Amino acid sequence: MRFHTRKWVKPEDLNPNGTLFGGRLLAWIDEEAALYSVIQLENSKVVTKYMSEINFMSSAKDGDIIEIGIEVKKFGRSSLTLNCEVRNKMTRETIITVDNIIMVNLDKDGKPSPHHKTKVEFVKDRLK
């Protein structure tokens, strides 16, 4: 799994217990999945269709740095299935895992559209 994004946990990201608010973390995961999908599918019109069960395993506190990792599980006709792991760089513990995030490729009218992708591509390889 590649960890593409790091976030610094700040006071505004905390819940009343003084730990990272789960809703904030899920928003970061959703954004990361969308950005990853836009780059992979080469289309800025991508939406989240589904997020599977999530498993909070540990937390983060003010000042911690977390990393968000995304991996492609499957290319569908108009979708991309990802999985995600978020880990705390300070404690090295996994904070959360999400087994399935389904992102859907849309056409100009907002309808699901085939993306014709079958494997992970890296931007550096597209520039050759």
MODELLER restraints for C-alpha pairs under 7 A, 6 or more apart:
rsr = mdl.restraints
at = mdl.atoms
rsr.add(forms.Gaussian(group=physical.xy_distance, feature=features.Distance(at['CA:1:A'], at['CA:69:A']), mean=6.11, stdev=0.5))
rsr.add(forms.Gaussian(group=physical.xy_distance, feature=features.Distance(at['CA:1:A'], at['CA:70:A']), mean=6.31, stdev=0.5))
rsr.add(forms.Gaussian(group=physical.xy_distance, feature=features.Distance(at['CA:1:A'], at['CA:71:A']), mean=5.50, stdev=0.5))
rsr.add(forms.Gaussian(group=physical.xy_distance, feature=features.Distance(at['CA:2:A'], at['CA:69:A']), mean=5.34, stdev=0.5))
rsr.add(forms.Gaussian(group=physical.xy_distance, feature=features.Distance(at['CA:2:A'], at['CA:70:A']), mean=6.19, stdev=0.5))
rsr.add(forms.Gaussian(group=physical.xy_distance, feature=features.Distance(at['CA:2:A'], at['CA:71:A']), mean=6.82, stdev=0.5))
rsr.add(forms.Gaussian(group=physical.xy_distance, feature=features.Distance(at['CA:3:A'], at['CA:67:A']), mean=6.07, stdev=0.5))
rsr.add(forms.Gaussian(group=physical.xy_distance, feature=features.Distance(at['CA:3:A'], at['CA:68:A']), mean=5.38, stdev=0.5))
rsr.add(forms.Gaussian(group=physical.xy_distance, feature=features.Distance(at['CA:3:A'], at['CA:69:A']), mean=3.86, stdev=0.5))
rsr.add(forms.Gaussian(group=physical.xy_distance, feature=features.Distance(at['CA:3:A'], at['CA:70:A']), mean=6.56, stdev=0.5))
rsr.add(forms.Gaussian(group=physical.xy_distance, feature=features.Distance(at['CA:4:A'], at['CA:68:A']), mean=6.33, stdev=0.5))
rsr.add(forms.Gaussian(group=physical.xy_distance, feature=features.Distance(at['CA:4:A'], at['CA:69:A']), mean=6.05, stdev=0.5))
rsr.add(forms.Gaussian(group=physical.xy_distance, feature=features.Distance(at['CA:5:A'], at['CA:67:A']), mean=5.65, stdev=0.5))
rsr.add(forms.Gaussian(group=physical.xy_distance, feature=features.Distance(at['CA:5:A'], at['CA:68:A']), mean=5.35, stdev=0.5))
rsr.add(forms.Gaussian(group=physical.xy_distance, feature=features.Distance(at['CA:6:A'], at['CA:65:A']), mean=6.63, stdev=0.5))
rsr.add(forms.Gaussian(group=physical.xy_distance, feature=features.Distance(at['CA:6:A'], at['CA:66:A']), mean=5.50, stdev=0.5))
rsr.add(forms.Gaussian(group=physical.xy_distance, feature=features.Distance(at['CA:6:A'], at['CA:67:A']), mean=4.42, stdev=0.5))
rsr.add(forms.Gaussian(group=physical.xy_distance, feature=features.Distance(at['CA:6:A'], at['CA:68:A']), mean=6.35, stdev=0.5))
rsr.add(forms.Gaussian(group=physical.xy_distance, feature=features.Distance(at['CA:7:A'], at['CA:65:A']), mean=5.65, stdev=0.5))
rsr.add(forms.Gaussian(group=physical.xy_distance, feature=features.Distance(at['CA:7:A'], at['CA:66:A']), mean=5.32, stdev=0.5))
rsr.add(forms.Gaussian(group=physical.xy_distance, feature=features.Distance(at['CA:7:A'], at['CA:67:A']), mean=6.49, stdev=0.5))
rsr.add(forms.Gaussian(group=physical.xy_distance, feature=features.Distance(at['CA:8:A'], at['CA:63:A']), mean=6.37, stdev=0.5))
rsr.add(forms.Gaussian(group=physical.xy_distance, feature=features.Distance(at['CA:8:A'], at['CA:64:A']), mean=6.03, stdev=0.5))
rsr.add(forms.Gaussian(group=physical.xy_distance, feature=features.Distance(at['CA:8:A'], at['CA:65:A']), mean=4.57, stdev=0.5))
rsr.add(forms.Gaussian(group=physical.xy_distance, feature=features.Distance(at['CA:8:A'], at['CA:66:A']), mean=6.49, stdev=0.5))
rsr.add(forms.Gaussian(group=physical.xy_distance, feature=features.Distance(at['CA:9:A'], at['CA:61:A']), mean=6.60, stdev=0.5))
rsr.add(forms.Gaussian(group=physical.xy_distance, feature=features.Distance(at['CA:9:A'], at['CA:62:A']), mean=5.24, stdev=0.5))
rsr.add(forms.Gaussian(group=physical.xy_distance, feature=features.Distance(at['CA:9:A'], at['CA:63:A']), mean=5.33, stdev=0.5))
rsr.add(forms.Gaussian(group=physical.xy_distance, feature=features.Distance(at['CA:9:A'], at['CA:64:A']), mean=5.42, stdev=0.5))
rsr.add(forms.Gaussian(group=physical.xy_distance, feature=features.Distance(at['CA:9:A'], at['CA:65:A']), mean=6.09, stdev=0.5))
rsr.add(forms.Gaussian(group=physical.xy_distance, feature=features.Distance(at['CA:10:A'], at['CA:62:A']), mean=5.20, stdev=0.5))
rsr.add(forms.Gaussian(group=physical.xy_distance, feature=features.Distance(at['CA:10:A'], at['CA:63:A']), mean=6.05, stdev=0.5))
rsr.add(forms.Gaussian(group=physical.xy_distance, feature=features.Distance(at['CA:11:A'], at['CA:62:A']), mean=5.84, stdev=0.5))
rsr.add(forms.Gaussian(group=physical.xy_distance, feature=features.Distance(at['CA:13:A'], at['CA:20:A']), mean=5.76, stdev=0.5))
rsr.add(forms.Gaussian(group=physical.xy_distance, feature=features.Distance(at['CA:13:A'], at['CA:21:A']), mean=5.95, stdev=0.5))
rsr.add(forms.Gaussian(group=physical.xy_distance, feature=features.Distance(at['CA:13:A'], at['CA:24:A']), mean=6.40, stdev=0.5))
rsr.add(forms.Gaussian(group=physical.xy_distance, feature=features.Distance(at['CA:14:A'], at['CA:20:A']), mean=4.49, stdev=0.5))
rsr.add(forms.Gaussian(group=physical.xy_distance, feature=features.Distance(at['CA:14:A'], at['CA:21:A']), mean=4.99, stdev=0.5))
rsr.add(forms.Gaussian(group=physical.xy_distance, feature=features.Distance(at['CA:15:A'], at['CA:21:A']), mean=4.72, stdev=0.5))
rsr.add(forms.Gaussian(group=physical.xy_distance, feature=features.Distance(at['CA:18:A'], at['CA:61:A']), mean=6.50, stdev=0.5))
rsr.add(forms.Gaussian(group=physical.xy_distance, feature=features.Distance(at['CA:19:A'], at['CA:59:A']), mean=6.41, stdev=0.5))
rsr.add(forms.Gaussian(group=physical.xy_distance, feature=features.Distance(at['CA:19:A'], at['CA:60:A']), mean=5.66, stdev=0.5))
rsr.add(forms.Gaussian(group=physical.xy_distance, feature=features.Distance(at['CA:19:A'], at['CA:61:A']), mean=4.64, stdev=0.5))
rsr.add(forms.Gaussian(group=physical.xy_distance, feature=features.Distance(at['CA:20:A'], at['CA:59:A']), mean=6.31, stdev=0.5))
rsr.add(forms.Gaussian(group=physical.xy_distance, feature=features.Distance(at['CA:20:A'], at['CA:60:A']), mean=5.36, stdev=0.5))
rsr.add(forms.Gaussian(group=physical.xy_distance, feature=features.Distance(at['CA:20:A'], at['CA:61:A']), mean=5.79, stdev=0.5))
rsr.add(forms.Gaussian(group=physical.xy_distance, feature=features.Distance(at['CA:34:A'], at['CA:46:A']), mean=6.63, stdev=0.5))
rsr.add(forms.Gaussian(group=physical.xy_distance, feature=features.Distance(at['CA:34:A'], at['CA:47:A']), mean=6.89, stdev=0.5))
rsr.add(forms.Gaussian(group=physical.xy_distance, feature=features.Distance(at['CA:37:A'], at['CA:103:A']), mean=6.98, stdev=0.5))
rsr.add(forms.Gaussian(group=physical.xy_distance, feature=features.Distance(at['CA:38:A'], at['CA:44:A']), mean=5.18, stdev=0.5))
rsr.add(forms.Gaussian(group=physical.xy_distance, feature=features.Distance(at['CA:38:A'], at['CA:46:A']), mean=6.34, stdev=0.5))
rsr.add(forms.Gaussian(group=physical.xy_distance, feature=features.Distance(at['CA:40:A'], at['CA:120:A']), mean=6.75, stdev=0.5))
rsr.add(forms.Gaussian(group=physical.xy_distance, feature=features.Distance(at['CA:40:A'], at['CA:121:A']), mean=6.39, stdev=0.5))
rsr.add(forms.Gaussian(group=physical.xy_distance, feature=features.Distance(at['CA:41:A'], at['CA:115:A']), mean=6.37, stdev=0.5))
rsr.add(forms.Gaussian(group=physical.xy_distance, feature=features.Distance(at['CA:41:A'], at['CA:117:A']), mean=6.92, stdev=0.5))
rsr.add(forms.Gaussian(group=physical.xy_distance, feature=features.Distance(at['CA:45:A'], at['CA:105:A']), mean=6.33, stdev=0.5))
rsr.add(forms.Gaussian(group=physical.xy_distance, feature=features.Distance(at['CA:45:A'], at['CA:106:A']), mean=5.35, stdev=0.5))
rsr.add(forms.Gaussian(group=physical.xy_distance, feature=features.Distance(at['CA:45:A'], at['CA:107:A']), mean=6.99, stdev=0.5))
rsr.add(forms.Gaussian(group=physical.xy_distance, feature=features.Distance(at['CA:46:A'], at['CA:103:A']), mean=6.50, stdev=0.5))
rsr.add(forms.Gaussian(group=physical.xy_distance, feature=features.Distance(at['CA:46:A'], at['CA:104:A']), mean=5.51, stdev=0.5))
rsr.add(forms.Gaussian(group=physical.xy_distance, feature=features.Distance(at['CA:46:A'], at['CA:105:A']), mean=4.74, stdev=0.5))
rsr.add(forms.Gaussian(group=physical.xy_distance, feature=features.Distance(at['CA:46:A'], at['CA:106:A']), mean=5.76, stdev=0.5))
rsr.add(forms.Gaussian(group=physical.xy_distance, feature=features.Distance(at['CA:47:A'], at['CA:103:A']), mean=5.53, stdev=0.5))
rsr.add(forms.Gaussian(group=physical.xy_distance, feature=features.Distance(at['CA:47:A'], at['CA:104:A']), mean=5.37, stdev=0.5))
rsr.add(forms.Gaussian(group=physical.xy_distance, feature=features.Distance(at['CA:47:A'], at['CA:105:A']), mean=6.89, stdev=0.5))
rsr.add(forms.Gaussian(group=physical.xy_distance, feature=features.Distance(at['CA:48:A'], at['CA:102:A']), mean=6.12, stdev=0.5))
rsr.add(forms.Gaussian(group=physical.xy_distance, feature=features.Distance(at['CA:48:A'], at['CA:103:A']), mean=4.58, stdev=0.5))
rsr.add(forms.Gaussian(group=physical.xy_distance, feature=features.Distance(at['CA:48:A'], at['CA:104:A']), mean=6.38, stdev=0.5))
rsr.add(forms.Gaussian(group=physical.xy_distance, feature=features.Distance(at['CA:49:A'], at['CA:102:A']), mean=5.47, stdev=0.5))
rsr.add(forms.Gaussian(group=physical.xy_distance, feature=features.Distance(at['CA:49:A'], at['CA:103:A']), mean=5.60, stdev=0.5))
rsr.add(forms.Gaussian(group=physical.xy_distance, feature=features.Distance(at['CA:49:A'], at['CA:104:A']), mean=6.39, stdev=0.5))
rsr.add(forms.Gaussian(group=physical.xy_distance, feature=features.Distance(at['CA:50:A'], at['CA:101:A']), mean=5.61, stdev=0.5))
rsr.add(forms.Gaussian(group=physical.xy_distance, feature=features.Distance(at['CA:50:A'], at['CA:102:A']), mean=5.02, stdev=0.5))
rsr.add(forms.Gaussian(group=physical.xy_distance, feature=features.Distance(at['CA:51:A'], at['CA:100:A']), mean=5.87, stdev=0.5))
rsr.add(forms.Gaussian(group=physical.xy_distance, feature=features.Distance(at['CA:51:A'], at['CA:101:A']), mean=4.52, stdev=0.5))
rsr.add(forms.Gaussian(group=physical.xy_distance, feature=features.Distance(at['CA:51:A'], at['CA:102:A']), mean=6.52, stdev=0.5))
rsr.add(forms.Gaussian(group=physical.xy_distance, feature=features.Distance(at['CA:52:A'], at['CA:98:A']), mean=6.37, stdev=0.5))
rsr.add(forms.Gaussian(group=physical.xy_distance, feature=features.Distance(at['CA:52:A'], at['CA:99:A']), mean=6.23, stdev=0.5))
rsr.add(forms.Gaussian(group=physical.xy_distance, feature=features.Distance(at['CA:52:A'], at['CA:100:A']), mean=5.13, stdev=0.5))
rsr.add(forms.Gaussian(group=physical.xy_distance, feature=features.Distance(at['CA:52:A'], at['CA:101:A']), mean=6.38, stdev=0.5))
rsr.add(forms.Gaussian(group=physical.xy_distance, feature=features.Distance(at['CA:53:A'], at['CA:98:A']), mean=6.45, stdev=0.5))
rsr.add(forms.Gaussian(group=physical.xy_distance, feature=features.Distance(at['CA:54:A'], at['CA:96:A']), mean=6.90, stdev=0.5))
rsr.add(forms.Gaussian(group=physical.xy_distance, feature=features.Distance(at['CA:54:A'], at['CA:97:A']), mean=5.95, stdev=0.5))
rsr.add(forms.Gaussian(group=physical.xy_distance, feature=features.Distance(at['CA:54:A'], at['CA:98:A']), mean=4.89, stdev=0.5))
rsr.add(forms.Gaussian(group=physical.xy_distance, feature=features.Distance(at['CA:55:A'], at['CA:96:A']), mean=5.39, stdev=0.5))
rsr.add(forms.Gaussian(group=physical.xy_distance, feature=features.Distance(at['CA:55:A'], at['CA:97:A']), mean=5.43, stdev=0.5))
rsr.add(forms.Gaussian(group=physical.xy_distance, feature=features.Distance(at['CA:55:A'], at['CA:98:A']), mean=6.71, stdev=0.5))
rsr.add(forms.Gaussian(group=physical.xy_distance, feature=features.Distance(at['CA:56:A'], at['CA:95:A']), mean=5.84, stdev=0.5))
rsr.add(forms.Gaussian(group=physical.xy_distance, feature=features.Distance(at['CA:56:A'], at['CA:96:A']), mean=4.48, stdev=0.5))
rsr.add(forms.Gaussian(group=physical.xy_distance, feature=features.Distance(at['CA:56:A'], at['CA:97:A']), mean=6.93, stdev=0.5))
rsr.add(forms.Gaussian(group=physical.xy_distance, feature=features.Distance(at['CA:57:A'], at['CA:94:A']), mean=6.38, stdev=0.5))
rsr.add(forms.Gaussian(group=physical.xy_distance, feature=features.Distance(at['CA:57:A'], at['CA:95:A']), mean=5.08, stdev=0.5))
rsr.add(forms.Gaussian(group=physical.xy_distance, feature=features.Distance(at['CA:57:A'], at['CA:96:A']), mean=5.59, stdev=0.5))
rsr.add(forms.Gaussian(group=physical.xy_distance, feature=features.Distance(at['CA:58:A'], at['CA:93:A']), mean=6.87, stdev=0.5))
rsr.add(forms.Gaussian(group=physical.xy_distance, feature=features.Distance(at['CA:58:A'], at['CA:94:A']), mean=6.44, stdev=0.5))
rsr.add(forms.Gaussian(group=physical.xy_distance, feature=features.Distance(at['CA:58:A'], at['CA:95:A']), mean=4.49, stdev=0.5))
rsr.add(forms.Gaussian(group=physical.xy_distance, feature=features.Distance(at['CA:59:A'], at['CA:95:A']), mean=5.38, stdev=0.5))
rsr.add(forms.Gaussian(group=physical.xy_distance, feature=features.Distance(at['CA:60:A'], at['CA:88:A']), mean=6.55, stdev=0.5))
rsr.add(forms.Gaussian(group=physical.xy_distance, feature=features.Distance(at['CA:64:A'], at['CA:90:A']), mean=6.04, stdev=0.5))
rsr.add(forms.Gaussian(group=physical.xy_distance, feature=features.Distance(at['CA:65:A'], at['CA:88:A']), mean=6.11, stdev=0.5))
rsr.add(forms.Gaussian(group=physical.xy_distance, feature=features.Distance(at['CA:65:A'], at['CA:89:A']), mean=5.48, stdev=0.5))
rsr.add(forms.Gaussian(group=physical.xy_distance, feature=features.Distance(at['CA:65:A'], at['CA:90:A']), mean=6.39, stdev=0.5))
rsr.add(forms.Gaussian(group=physical.xy_distance, feature=features.Distance(at['CA:66:A'], at['CA:86:A']), mean=6.77, stdev=0.5))
rsr.add(forms.Gaussian(group=physical.xy_distance, feature=features.Distance(at['CA:66:A'], at['CA:87:A']), mean=5.57, stdev=0.5))
rsr.add(forms.Gaussian(group=physical.xy_distance, feature=features.Distance(at['CA:66:A'], at['CA:88:A']), mean=4.44, stdev=0.5))
rsr.add(forms.Gaussian(group=physical.xy_distance, feature=features.Distance(at['CA:66:A'], at['CA:89:A']), mean=5.39, stdev=0.5))
rsr.add(forms.Gaussian(group=physical.xy_distance, feature=features.Distance(at['CA:67:A'], at['CA:86:A']), mean=5.56, stdev=0.5))
rsr.add(forms.Gaussian(group=physical.xy_distance, feature=features.Distance(at['CA:67:A'], at['CA:87:A']), mean=5.38, stdev=0.5))
rsr.add(forms.Gaussian(group=physical.xy_distance, feature=features.Distance(at['CA:67:A'], at['CA:88:A']), mean=6.46, stdev=0.5))
rsr.add(forms.Gaussian(group=physical.xy_distance, feature=features.Distance(at['CA:67:A'], at['CA:89:A']), mean=6.66, stdev=0.5))
rsr.add(forms.Gaussian(group=physical.xy_distance, feature=features.Distance(at['CA:68:A'], at['CA:85:A']), mean=6.13, stdev=0.5))
rsr.add(forms.Gaussian(group=physical.xy_distance, feature=features.Distance(at['CA:68:A'], at['CA:86:A']), mean=4.55, stdev=0.5))
rsr.add(forms.Gaussian(group=physical.xy_distance, feature=features.Distance(at['CA:68:A'], at['CA:87:A']), mean=6.76, stdev=0.5))
rsr.add(forms.Gaussian(group=physical.xy_distance, feature=features.Distance(at['CA:69:A'], at['CA:84:A']), mean=5.47, stdev=0.5))
rsr.add(forms.Gaussian(group=physical.xy_distance, feature=features.Distance(at['CA:69:A'], at['CA:85:A']), mean=5.15, stdev=0.5))
rsr.add(forms.Gaussian(group=physical.xy_distance, feature=features.Distance(at['CA:69:A'], at['CA:86:A']), mean=6.02, stdev=0.5))
rsr.add(forms.Gaussian(group=physical.xy_distance, feature=features.Distance(at['CA:70:A'], at['CA:82:A']), mean=6.58, stdev=0.5))
rsr.add(forms.Gaussian(group=physical.xy_distance, feature=features.Distance(at['CA:70:A'], at['CA:83:A']), mean=5.82, stdev=0.5))
rsr.add(forms.Gaussian(group=physical.xy_distance, feature=features.Distance(at['CA:70:A'], at['CA:84:A']), mean=4.65, stdev=0.5))
rsr.add(forms.Gaussian(group=physical.xy_distance, feature=features.Distance(at['CA:70:A'], at['CA:85:A']), mean=6.75, stdev=0.5))
rsr.add(forms.Gaussian(group=physical.xy_distance, feature=features.Distance(at['CA:71:A'], at['CA:82:A']), mean=5.47, stdev=0.5))
rsr.add(forms.Gaussian(group=physical.xy_distance, feature=features.Distance(at['CA:71:A'], at['CA:83:A']), mean=5.39, stdev=0.5))
rsr.add(forms.Gaussian(group=physical.xy_distance, feature=features.Distance(at['CA:71:A'], at['CA:84:A']), mean=6.45, stdev=0.5))
rsr.add(forms.Gaussian(group=physical.xy_distance, feature=features.Distance(at['CA:72:A'], at['CA:81:A']), mean=6.04, stdev=0.5))
rsr.add(forms.Gaussian(group=physical.xy_distance, feature=features.Distance(at['CA:72:A'], at['CA:82:A']), mean=4.47, stdev=0.5))
rsr.add(forms.Gaussian(group=physical.xy_distance, feature=features.Distance(at['CA:72:A'], at['CA:83:A']), mean=6.51, stdev=0.5))
rsr.add(forms.Gaussian(group=physical.xy_distance, feature=features.Distance(at['CA:73:A'], at['CA:81:A']), mean=5.42, stdev=0.5))
rsr.add(forms.Gaussian(group=physical.xy_distance, feature=features.Distance(at['CA:73:A'], at['CA:82:A']), mean=5.21, stdev=0.5))
rsr.add(forms.Gaussian(group=physical.xy_distance, feature=features.Distance(at['CA:73:A'], at['CA:83:A']), mean=6.60, stdev=0.5))
rsr.add(forms.Gaussian(group=physical.xy_distance, feature=features.Distance(at['CA:74:A'], at['CA:80:A']), mean=6.04, stdev=0.5))
rsr.add(forms.Gaussian(group=physical.xy_distance, feature=features.Distance(at['CA:74:A'], at['CA:81:A']), mean=5.06, stdev=0.5))
rsr.add(forms.Gaussian(group=physical.xy_distance, feature=features.Distance(at['CA:75:A'], at['CA:81:A']), mean=6.38, stdev=0.5))
rsr.add(forms.Gaussian(group=physical.xy_distance, feature=features.Distance(at['CA:75:A'], at['CA:117:A']), mean=6.90, stdev=0.5))
rsr.add(forms.Gaussian(group=physical.xy_distance, feature=features.Distance(at['CA:75:A'], at['CA:118:A']), mean=5.80, stdev=0.5))
rsr.add(forms.Gaussian(group=physical.xy_distance, feature=features.Distance(at['CA:77:A'], at['CA:114:A']), mean=5.22, stdev=0.5))
rsr.add(forms.Gaussian(group=physical.xy_distance, feature=features.Distance(at['CA:77:A'], at['CA:115:A']), mean=6.63, stdev=0.5))
rsr.add(forms.Gaussian(group=physical.xy_distance, feature=features.Distance(at['CA:77:A'], at['CA:116:A']), mean=6.98, stdev=0.5))
rsr.add(forms.Gaussian(group=physical.xy_distance, feature=features.Distance(at['CA:78:A'], at['CA:104:A']), mean=5.83, stdev=0.5))
rsr.add(forms.Gaussian(group=physical.xy_distance, feature=features.Distance(at['CA:78:A'], at['CA:105:A']), mean=5.37, stdev=0.5))
rsr.add(forms.Gaussian(group=physical.xy_distance, feature=features.Distance(at['CA:78:A'], at['CA:112:A']), mean=6.05, stdev=0.5))
rsr.add(forms.Gaussian(group=physical.xy_distance, feature=features.Distance(at['CA:78:A'], at['CA:113:A']), mean=5.24, stdev=0.5))
rsr.add(forms.Gaussian(group=physical.xy_distance, feature=features.Distance(at['CA:78:A'], at['CA:114:A']), mean=4.21, stdev=0.5))
rsr.add(forms.Gaussian(group=physical.xy_distance, feature=features.Distance(at['CA:78:A'], at['CA:115:A']), mean=5.52, stdev=0.5))
rsr.add(forms.Gaussian(group=physical.xy_distance, feature=features.Distance(at['CA:79:A'], at['CA:102:A']), mean=6.54, stdev=0.5))
rsr.add(forms.Gaussian(group=physical.xy_distance, feature=features.Distance(at['CA:79:A'], at['CA:103:A']), mean=5.47, stdev=0.5))
rsr.add(forms.Gaussian(group=physical.xy_distance, feature=features.Distance(at['CA:79:A'], at['CA:104:A']), mean=4.34, stdev=0.5))
rsr.add(forms.Gaussian(group=physical.xy_distance, feature=features.Distance(at['CA:79:A'], at['CA:105:A']), mean=5.87, stdev=0.5))
rsr.add(forms.Gaussian(group=physical.xy_distance, feature=features.Distance(at['CA:80:A'], at['CA:102:A']), mean=5.74, stdev=0.5))
rsr.add(forms.Gaussian(group=physical.xy_distance, feature=features.Distance(at['CA:80:A'], at['CA:103:A']), mean=5.22, stdev=0.5))
rsr.add(forms.Gaussian(group=physical.xy_distance, feature=features.Distance(at['CA:80:A'], at['CA:104:A']), mean=6.48, stdev=0.5))
rsr.add(forms.Gaussian(group=physical.xy_distance, feature=features.Distance(at['CA:81:A'], at['CA:100:A']), mean=6.20, stdev=0.5))
rsr.add(forms.Gaussian(group=physical.xy_distance, feature=features.Distance(at['CA:81:A'], at['CA:101:A']), mean=5.54, stdev=0.5))
rsr.add(forms.Gaussian(group=physical.xy_distance, feature=features.Distance(at['CA:81:A'], at['CA:102:A']), mean=4.51, stdev=0.5))
rsr.add(forms.Gaussian(group=physical.xy_distance, feature=features.Distance(at['CA:81:A'], at['CA:103:A']), mean=6.39, stdev=0.5))
rsr.add(forms.Gaussian(group=physical.xy_distance, feature=features.Distance(at['CA:82:A'], at['CA:100:A']), mean=5.59, stdev=0.5))
rsr.add(forms.Gaussian(group=physical.xy_distance, feature=features.Distance(at['CA:82:A'], at['CA:101:A']), mean=4.99, stdev=0.5))
rsr.add(forms.Gaussian(group=physical.xy_distance, feature=features.Distance(at['CA:82:A'], at['CA:102:A']), mean=6.37, stdev=0.5))
rsr.add(forms.Gaussian(group=physical.xy_distance, feature=features.Distance(at['CA:83:A'], at['CA:98:A']), mean=5.68, stdev=0.5))
rsr.add(forms.Gaussian(group=physical.xy_distance, feature=features.Distance(at['CA:83:A'], at['CA:99:A']), mean=4.79, stdev=0.5))
rsr.add(forms.Gaussian(group=physical.xy_distance, feature=features.Distance(at['CA:83:A'], at['CA:100:A']), mean=5.02, stdev=0.5))
rsr.add(forms.Gaussian(group=physical.xy_distance, feature=features.Distance(at['CA:83:A'], at['CA:101:A']), mean=5.98, stdev=0.5))
rsr.add(forms.Gaussian(group=physical.xy_distance, feature=features.Distance(at['CA:84:A'], at['CA:97:A']), mean=5.67, stdev=0.5))
rsr.add(forms.Gaussian(group=physical.xy_distance, feature=features.Distance(at['CA:84:A'], at['CA:98:A']), mean=5.09, stdev=0.5))
rsr.add(forms.Gaussian(group=physical.xy_distance, feature=features.Distance(at['CA:84:A'], at['CA:99:A']), mean=6.52, stdev=0.5))
rsr.add(forms.Gaussian(group=physical.xy_distance, feature=features.Distance(at['CA:85:A'], at['CA:96:A']), mean=5.87, stdev=0.5))
rsr.add(forms.Gaussian(group=physical.xy_distance, feature=features.Distance(at['CA:85:A'], at['CA:97:A']), mean=4.53, stdev=0.5))
rsr.add(forms.Gaussian(group=physical.xy_distance, feature=features.Distance(at['CA:85:A'], at['CA:98:A']), mean=6.51, stdev=0.5))
rsr.add(forms.Gaussian(group=physical.xy_distance, feature=features.Distance(at['CA:86:A'], at['CA:94:A']), mean=5.94, stdev=0.5))
rsr.add(forms.Gaussian(group=physical.xy_distance, feature=features.Distance(at['CA:86:A'], at['CA:95:A']), mean=5.49, stdev=0.5))
rsr.add(forms.Gaussian(group=physical.xy_distance, feature=features.Distance(at['CA:86:A'], at['CA:96:A']), mean=5.35, stdev=0.5))
rsr.add(forms.Gaussian(group=physical.xy_distance, feature=features.Distance(at['CA:86:A'], at['CA:97:A']), mean=6.50, stdev=0.5))
rsr.add(forms.Gaussian(group=physical.xy_distance, feature=features.Distance(at['CA:87:A'], at['CA:93:A']), mean=5.62, stdev=0.5))
rsr.add(forms.Gaussian(group=physical.xy_distance, feature=features.Distance(at['CA:87:A'], at['CA:94:A']), mean=4.19, stdev=0.5))
rsr.add(forms.Gaussian(group=physical.xy_distance, feature=features.Distance(at['CA:87:A'], at['CA:95:A']), mean=5.10, stdev=0.5))
rsr.add(forms.Gaussian(group=physical.xy_distance, feature=features.Distance(at['CA:88:A'], at['CA:94:A']), mean=6.30, stdev=0.5))
rsr.add(forms.Gaussian(group=physical.xy_distance, feature=features.Distance(at['CA:88:A'], at['CA:95:A']), mean=6.44, stdev=0.5))
rsr.add(forms.Gaussian(group=physical.xy_distance, feature=features.Distance(at['CA:104:A'], at['CA:112:A']), mean=6.42, stdev=0.5))
rsr.add(forms.Gaussian(group=physical.xy_distance, feature=features.Distance(at['CA:105:A'], at['CA:112:A']), mean=5.68, stdev=0.5))
rsr.add(forms.Gaussian(group=physical.xy_distance, feature=features.Distance(at['CA:105:A'], at['CA:113:A']), mean=5.66, stdev=0.5))
rsr.add(forms.Gaussian(group=physical.xy_distance, feature=features.Distance(at['CA:105:A'], at['CA:114:A']), mean=6.99, stdev=0.5))
rsr.add(forms.Gaussian(group=physical.xy_distance, feature=features.Distance(at['CA:105:A'], at['CA:115:A']), mean=6.56, stdev=0.5))
rsr.add(forms.Gaussian(group=physical.xy_distance, feature=features.Distance(at['CA:106:A'], at['CA:112:A']), mean=4.48, stdev=0.5))
rsr.add(forms.Gaussian(group=physical.xy_distance, feature=features.Distance(at['CA:106:A'], at['CA:113:A']), mean=5.06, stdev=0.5))
rsr.add(forms.Gaussian(group=physical.xy_distance, feature=features.Distance(at['CA:107:A'], at['CA:113:A']), mean=5.44, stdev=0.5))
